[in-house]
């Protein structure tokens, strides 16, 4: 098939949606499909994608905020978009913003089948402007997005949690729940700890440094742990909250390691670390957590109702009360005190990861594309 992916930020993995889009593109290429990408990123298609590059649109007031989240806005150019769409068998649109809306309109005009992804959780948007606790704000964003996801569309959701949220907010389209999937790069292969951390308990959290990811709560929890003097926290990522997190982390006995990791570096960290903490208020699936437990890293996950990541917890010791740093500290301490259970959980999590392997997920995505093409004929 000729498959066109529409994603404003593609090529530089600095947010989860870009990572998901690139994995889809690269794995479709491996299966022999032609992959075209409409994007505003500076990316040369080094994996074999055919890139149709748009200019970036500078949003006067919010541009710095948008870029700090690892995203950009594309300037729409019908001539370039039509070049990409011409001859496409299917178009997959990731975000419900200006580019996605224009591409969708042109697909209808050119009678090209398309599918839509739901990867932008309204709580991620409202959190960026400090309004995540105002229900009417999130409801408004769901309502605004709903105009893009019409009743006759096919929507790809990575979790049942977000599917339920869409139904709750009166989305009536067909919804396909398909995990974003874990690549084969991430697997259990324990490594020795770096020399400077040989006698430490290494705790990791990965993700964009933004308010809803709650890295601040993780720092608070470690400060409350009975074993704080033995714990080293590694925060893998970058984002607008890094400076404030660096300042907050000064209260800990051991310096926090802030680093932005490549996929290879992440795999290594996951395989020498002891625990993975996932404290997000809002999460559509939780790819970083999935990659961590695929490497046998035992997670402790927030039970937030707006986070789908809770689904991955294998027992109650791997879940803590949302927003409660003391409960997180207690769960961490309990696991530290039970190494035999941790060793068992490592194997259980690595085994559980197999059902989320990317190959299975791409199978389902291909089926979704084929069904949509047939429906359009």
Buried (B, 14 or more C-beta within 10 A) or exposed (E): BBBBBBBBBBBEBBBBBBBBBBBBBBBBBEEEBBBBBBBBBEBEBEBEBEBBBBEBBEEEEEBEEBBBBBBBBBEBBEEBBBBBBEEBBBBBBBBBBBBBBBBBEBBEEEEBBBBBBBBBBBBBBBBBEEBBEEEEBBEBBBEEBBEBBEEEBBBBBBBEBBBBBBEEBEBEBBBBBBBBBBBEEBBBEEEEBBEEBEEBBBBBBBBBBBBBBBBBBBBBBBBBBEBBEBBBBBBBBBBBBBEEBBEBBEEBEBEBBBEBBEEEEBBBBBBBBBBBBBBBBBBBBBBBBBBBBBBBBBBBBBBBEBBBBBEBBBEEBBBBBBBBBEBBBBBBBEBBEEEEBBEEBBEBBBEBBEEBBBEBBBEBBBEBBEBBBEEEE
